[in-house]
């Protein structure tokens, strides 16, 4: 028997299967991305945490200035505040 029809049918089956797998995978990825985008909406708790983080960063900057500053200059500024 001639193997050509079997080769063609096997190739078509392989291509069809690959396309079906890709279609299901893309559908699954699109569904996952749509749920992530819905969940990405900022909540009140997330906004509160962002504000607290910003406040902590500002405090950290002040502490870094105090630690890395020269002692005489710090003492002068403290005396100026009195």
C-alpha positions as CSV (number, residue, x, y, z in Angstrom):
1,X,0.0,0.0,0.0
2,X,1.0,3.5,-0.6
3,X,1.9,5.4,2.6
4,X,1.1,8.8,1.2
5,X,-2.6,8.9,2.4
6,X,-1.6,7.9,5.9
7,X,1.2,10.5,5.9
8,X,-1.3,13.2,4.8
9,X,-3.9,12.1,7.3
10,X,-1.4,12.0,10.1
11,X,-0.1,15.5,9.2
12,X,-3.6,16.9,9.1
13,X,-4.4,15.3,12.4
14,X,-1.2,16.7,14.0
15,X,-1.9,20.2,12.7
16,X,-5.5,20.0,13.8
17,X,-4.6,18.8,17.3
18,X,-1.9,21.5,17.6
19,X,-4.4,24.2,16.6
20,X,-7.0,22.9,19.0
21,X,-4.5,22.9,21.9
22,X,-3.4,26.5,21.0
23,X,-7.0,27.7,20.9
24,X,-7.8,26.2,24.3
25,X,-4.7,27.6,25.8
26,X,-5.3,31.1,24.4
27,X,-8.9,31.0,25.7
28,X,-7.6,30.0,29.1
29,X,-5.0,32.8,29.2
30,X,-7.5,35.4,28.1
31,X,-9.9,34.3,30.9
32,X,-7.1,34.5,33.4
33,X,-6.0,37.9,32.3
34,X,-9.5,39.3,32.5
35,X,-9.9,38.1,36.1
36,X,-6.5,39.7,37.0
37,X,-7.6,43.0,35.5
38,X,-10.8,43.0,37.5
39,X,-8.8,42.2,40.7
40,X,-6.3,45.0,39.9
41,X,-8.8,47.7,40.7
42,X,-7.5,49.6,43.7
43,X,-9.3,48.9,47.0
44,X,-9.5,51.1,50.0
45,X,-7.1,48.8,51.9
46,X,-4.6,49.1,49.0
47,X,-4.8,52.9,49.0
48,X,-4.3,53.0,52.7
49,X,-1.2,50.8,52.5
50,X,0.2,53.0,49.7
51,X,-0.3,56.1,51.9
52,X,1.3,54.4,54.8
53,X,4.2,53.4,52.6
54,X,4.7,56.9,51.3
55,X,4.7,58.2,54.9
56,X,7.3,55.7,56.0
57,X,9.5,56.6,53.0
58,X,9.3,60.3,54.0
59,X,10.3,59.4,57.6
60,X,13.1,57.2,56.3
61,X,14.5,60.1,54.3
62,X,14.5,62.2,57.4
63,X,16.3,59.5,59.4
64,X,18.9,59.0,56.7
65,X,19.6,62.7,56.7
66,X,20.0,62.7,60.5
67,X,22.3,59.6,60.4
68,X,24.5,60.7,57.5
69,X,24.7,64.4,58.5
70,X,27.7,65.9,60.2
71,X,27.3,66.1,64.0
72,X,28.1,69.8,64.3
73,X,25.5,70.7,61.7
74,X,22.9,68.6,63.4
75,X,23.6,70.1,66.8
76,X,23.4,73.6,65.2
77,X,20.0,72.8,63.6
78,X,18.7,71.3,66.9
79,X,19.8,74.4,68.8
80,X,18.1,76.6,66.1
81,X,14.8,74.8,66.8
82,X,14.9,75.6,70.5
